[in-house]
C-alpha cells in the first residue's frame, strides 16, 4: 500500500479536538477487496501501525482504502 492522499476534514474545534480531524487514503495495487477492519501496516521509519481501513474505491488498477481520524 502507498499513501495516496492526506487531507483535513470537518471543522477543527480546539475546545473539542486535540488536533484537526483528517483522513488518509491508501492505494493497493491488488484488486482483491479486503473488508473494513483494523489492519497492521508496517512502515520502514514509523514501524508497525494499526489502522481501521475501509475500502472506498476499486478498479482494474487496485483498491483504495481510507482511514479517518476524528
RACOR-V361676 format. One record per residue. N is the residue number from 0. RES is the residue in one letter. SS is DSSP state (a for helix, b for strand, c for the rest). PSI is psi in radians with two decimals (999 if undefined). Layout:
[[N;RES;SS;PSI] [N;RES;SS;PSI]]
This chain:
[[0;X;c;2.53] [1;X;b;2.54] [2;X;b;2.09] [3;X;b;-0.49] [4;X;b;2.49] [5;X;b;2.19] [6;X;b;2.63] [7;X;b;2.49] [8;X;c;2.61] [9;X;c;-2.92] [10;X;c;2.36] [11;X;c;2.09] [12;X;c;1.79] [13;X;c;-0.54] [14;X;c;-0.32] [15;X;c;-0.69] [16;X;c;2.55] [17;X;c;-0.42] [18;X;c;2.82] [19;X;c;2.46] [20;X;c;2.56] [21;X;b;2.91] [22;X;b;2.64] [23;X;b;2.32] [24;X;b;2.22] [25;X;b;2.56] [26;X;b;2.32] [27;X;b;2.20] [28;X;c;-0.19] [29;X;c;2.26] [30;X;c;-0.15] [31;X;c;2.31] [32;X;c;2.15] [33;X;c;2.50] [34;X;c;2.75] [35;X;c;2.32] [36;X;b;3.05] [37;X;b;2.20] [38;X;b;2.48] [39;X;b;2.23] [40;X;b;2.28] [41;X;b;2.28] [42;X;b;2.46] [43;X;c;-0.65] [44;X;c;-0.54] [45;X;c;-0.22] [46;X;b;-2.66] [47;X;b;2.21] [48;X;b;2.34] [49;X;b;2.30] [50;X;b;2.48] [51;X;b;1.93] [52;X;b;2.44] [53;X;b;2.23] [54;X;b;2.31] [55;X;b;-0.31] [56;X;b;2.71] [57;X;b;2.64] [58;X;b;-2.89] [59;X;c;-0.24] [60;X;c;-0.09] [61;X;b;-2.86] [62;X;b;2.48] [63;X;b;2.47] [64;X;b;2.58] [65;X;b;2.46] [66;X;b;2.19] [67;X;b;2.34] [68;X;b;2.00] [69;X;c;999]]
